[in-house]
Amino acid sequence: MKAVEIKNLSKSYGDFSLKDVNFDVEKGSIMGLIGANGAGKTTIIKAILSMIKYGGDIKIFGKKLDDDIRQDIGFVLEDCFISNFLSAKEADKVFKNMYKNWDSDYYNNLLNKFELPLNKSNSKFSKGMRMKFKIAVALSSHPKLLILDEPTSGLDPVIRDEILDIFLGYIEDENNSILISSHITSDLEKIADYITYIDKGEIVFSKEKYDLFEDMGILKCSNERFKEIDKSYIQKYKIGKYSVEALIKNKDMFKKEYSNEIVDSAELDEIMVFYAKGEDI
């Protein structure tokens, strides 16, 4: 069973629209959702959580979202807040009455790990502290699915690393799943099993991370040499005054055919830049 199935998702906001978005989140995996600001990542997440009306079909654990399924979802969204008047200690009492699987001991362990004070109100937390607070709440109901929108934004590298390790531990039993949107592509390179890239409301690709990095590379060559390259390998390219950089597919096959050419590994942020600013063949 898939954790999330999205078929032909569409949504319009004035001059922006999602257009027939299709991808799945496999059970026991982490799906990284990438794209520029305004590409549609948060809209997809809000549609999954039924926070907005949409066209198409979304299933969670094979079913339409209902109150029972909501009990198995933990989420962190930037514009969904915990009351500013609640302290971490008071939040424990509130969420204990909302979630059937709420684990106060685990919650308090996370608060301790994140160095969050029990009696300080949420309004007095820094941005980073508020995010850690939300993550502690999202995890403490032992959900089967975590949906996270920029959960490590504003956190220092040490805390980010600790949180990423918690996410990896969360899916170890292969029953839990995560959909995580992030601009910090290095985080996704560390923890994600799959990557879905959305640009201007349309899915560019949705692939296993390992296959993506094995398939794609960055070619660097002269302008004259680029004219001789088989263009079926080229996804996007950028022409400089004296050289060309190109995002290529079928990297291993290309390197066999063009053994003298320089081909570097492609990182997620480089792939995004090529798709956003590169030229089509």
C-alpha positions in Angstrom: 0.0 0.0 0.0 1.2 3.5 -0.8 1.2 6.1 1.9 0.0 8.9 -0.5 -1.4 8.6 -4.0 -1.9 11.8 -6.0 -3.7 11.6 -9.3 -4.4 14.5 -11.7 -4.3 17.1 -8.9 -5.3 20.6 -10.1 -5.8 23.9 -8.3 -6.0 27.5 -9.6 -5.2 30.7 -7.8 -5.5 33.7 -10.2 -2.5 33.5 -12.4 -1.1 30.3 -10.8 -2.3 26.8 -11.2 -1.3 23.2 -10.5 -1.7 21.2 -13.6 -2.5 17.4 -13.4 0.0 16.7 -10.7 0.7 13.0 -10.3 3.1 11.2 -7.9 3.1 8.7 -5.0 4.8 8.5 -1.6 5.8 4.9 -1.1 5.2 3.3 2.3 8.3 3.3 4.5 10.1 6.0 2.4 10.9 9.6 2.4 9.8 11.7 -0.5 11.6 15.1 -1.0 9.5 17.8 -2.7 11.6 20.5 -4.4 10.9 23.6 -6.4 11.3 27.3 -6.4 9.2 29.6 -4.3 5.7 29.7 -5.7 6.2 26.4 -7.7 3.2 24.8 -5.9 4.8 22.7 -3.1 2.8 24.2 -0.2 -0.4 24.0 -2.4 0.2 20.3 -2.9 0.6 19.7 0.9 -2.5 21.7 1.7 -4.5 19.7 -0.8 -3.3 16.4 0.8 -4.4 17.7 4.2 -7.8 18.9 2.7 -7.0 22.4 3.8 -8.1 23.7 0.3 -10.5 22.6 -2.3 -8.9 20.9 -5.4 -9.6 18.9 -8.5 -8.3 15.3 -8.9 -7.9 12.4 -6.5 -5.8 12.0 -3.4 -5.7 8.9 -1.2 -3.8 8.3 2.0 -3.2 4.7 3.0 -5.6 3.8 0.1 -8.5 5.9 1.4 -9.9 9.4 1.3 -8.8 11.5 4.2 -11.2 11.2 7.2 -11.0 11.7 10.9 -9.5 8.3 11.6 -6.7 8.8 9.0 -6.0 12.3 10.5 -5.0 10.6 13.7 -2.2 8.9 11.8 -0.8 12.1 10.2 1.7 14.5 11.8 2.4 17.8 10.0 4.5 20.9 10.2 3.4 23.9 8.1 4.8 27.4 8.3 1.4 29.1 8.5 -0.2 26.6 10.8 0.6 27.7 14.2 0.4 26.5 17.8 -1.3 29.1 20.0 1.1 31.8 21.2 -0.4 31.6 24.7 0.5 27.9 25.1 3.7 26.8 26.8 5.3 23.4 25.9 4.0 22.0 29.2 0.4 23.1 28.5 0.6 21.9 24.9 1.1 18.3 26.2 -2.3 18.5 28.0 -4.0 19.9 24.9 -2.7 17.4 22.4 -3.1 14.5 24.7 -6.9 15.0 24.3 -6.6 15.4 20.5 -4.5 12.3 19.6 -5.3 8.8 20.7 -1.6 7.8 20.4 -0.1 10.9 22.0 3.0 9.9 23.9 3.8 12.4 26.7 7.1 10.7 27.6 8.4 10.9 24.1 7.2 14.5 23.8 9.1 15.5 26.9 12.2 13.7 25.7 12.1 15.7 22.4 11.6 18.9 24.3 14.7 18.0 26.4 16.6 17.1 23.2 15.7 20.3 21.5 16.4 22.3 24.7 12.9 23.8 24.8 11.8 25.2 28.2 8.5 23.7 29.6 7.0 26.9 31.0 7.9 29.5 28.4 5.0 30.5 26.1 5.2 29.9 22.4 5.1 33.7 21.8 8.5 34.1 23.5 10.2 31.4 21.4 12.6 32.3 18.6 11.8 31.2 15.0 14.0 28.2 15.4 12.5 27.2 18.8 9.0 27.4 17.3 10.0 25.1 14.5 11.4 22.6 17.0 8.3 22.9 19.0 6.1 22.1 16.0 8.3 19.1 15.1 8.1 17.7 18.7 4.3 18.0 18.5 4.1 16.4 15.0 6.2 13.4 16.1 4.6 12.8 19.5 1.4 11.2 18.3 3.4 8.5 16.6 1.9 9.2 13.2 2.3 6.8 10.3 2.7 9.7 7.9 4.7 12.9 8.4 4.0 15.9 6.1 6.6 18.6 6.5 6.8 22.0 4.8 10.3 23.5 5.3 10.8 21.9 8.7 14.5 22.7 9.0 14.3 26.3 7.8 15.9 28.7 10.3 17.6 26.0 12.3 21.4 25.9 12.8 23.3 23.0 11.2 23.7 21.0 14.4 20.0 21.0 15.3 19.2 20.4 11.6 21.4 17.3 11.6 19.8 16.0 14.9 16.3 16.5 13.4 17.3 14.7 10.1 18.5 11.8 12.2 15.2 11.7 14.0 13.4 11.6 10.7 15.6 8.7 9.5 14.9 6.8 12.8 11.2 7.4 12.3 11.1 5.4 9.1 13.3 2.6 10.2 10.5 0.2 10.8 9.4 0.6 7.1 5.8 1.3 8.1 6.1 5.1 8.5 6.5 7.6 5.6 7.5 11.2 5.1 6.7 13.8 2.5 9.1 16.7 3.1 9.3 20.0 1.2 12.6 21.8 1.6 14.8 24.5 0.0 17.8 23.0 1.8 18.6 20.4 -0.9 21.5 19.0 1.1 19.0 17.8 3.7 17.1 15.9 1.1 20.3 14.5 -0.4 21.0 13.1 3.0 17.6 11.5 3.9 15.3 11.3 0.9 14.6 8.0 -1.0 12.7 9.8 -3.8 12.7 13.3 -5.2 9.8 15.0 -6.9 10.6 18.3 -8.6 7.7 20.8 -9.4 8.2 23.9 -11.5 5.4 26.4 -12.2 2.7 24.0 -11.1 3.9 21.1 -13.2 5.8 18.0 -12.2 9.2 17.9 -14.0 10.2 14.5 -12.6 9.5 12.1 -9.7 12.3 9.6 -9.3 14.3 7.5 -6.9 17.1 9.7 -5.6 19.8 7.0 -6.4 18.5 6.6 -10.0 18.4 10.4 -10.4 22.0 10.9 -9.4 23.1 7.9 -11.4 21.3 9.1 -14.5 22.2 12.8 -14.6 25.5 14.6 -14.9 26.9 18.0 -15.9 28.9 18.2 -19.1 31.5 21.0 -19.5 32.9 21.5 -23.0 33.8 24.1 -25.6 31.1 25.8 -27.8 32.5 24.0 -30.9 32.5 20.6 -29.2 29.0 21.1 -28.0 27.8 21.4 -31.6 29.1 17.8 -32.2 27.4 16.2 -29.1 24.3 14.0 -29.7 21.5 16.2 -28.4 19.4 13.3 -27.3 21.6 13.3 -24.1 20.9 16.9 -23.4 18.2 18.0 -20.9 19.1 21.6 -20.5 22.2 23.8 -21.4 23.8 27.1 -20.7 26.1 28.8 -23.2 28.9 31.0 -21.9 31.4 33.1 -23.9 33.9 30.4 -24.2 32.2 27.2 -23.0 29.0 25.3 -22.5 27.6 23.6 -19.4 24.8 21.0 -20.0 22.6 18.8 -17.8 22.7 15.4 -19.4 20.9 12.1 -18.9 22.1 8.6 -19.4 25.4 9.7 -17.9 27.2 6.3 -18.0 26.3 5.8 -21.7 27.3 9.3 -22.5 30.7 8.8 -20.9 31.3 5.6 -22.9 30.5 7.4 -26.1 32.3 10.6 -25.2 35.2 9.3 -23.1 37.3 12.4 -23.4 34.6 14.8 -22.2 34.4 16.2 -18.6 31.2 15.1 -16.8 30.7 16.0 -13.2 28.1 14.6 -10.8 24.9 16.7 -10.5 23.6 17.9 -7.1 20.0 18.7 -6.6 20.4 22.5 -6.5 22.4 22.4 -9.8 19.6 20.3 -11.4 17.0 22.8 -10.3 19.0 25.7 -11.6 19.4 24.0 -15.0 15.7 23.4 -15.3 14.9 26.9 -14.1 17.4 28.9 -16.2 18.8 26.5 -18.8 17.9 26.4 -22.5 16.0 23.7 -24.2 17.4 21.8 -27.2 
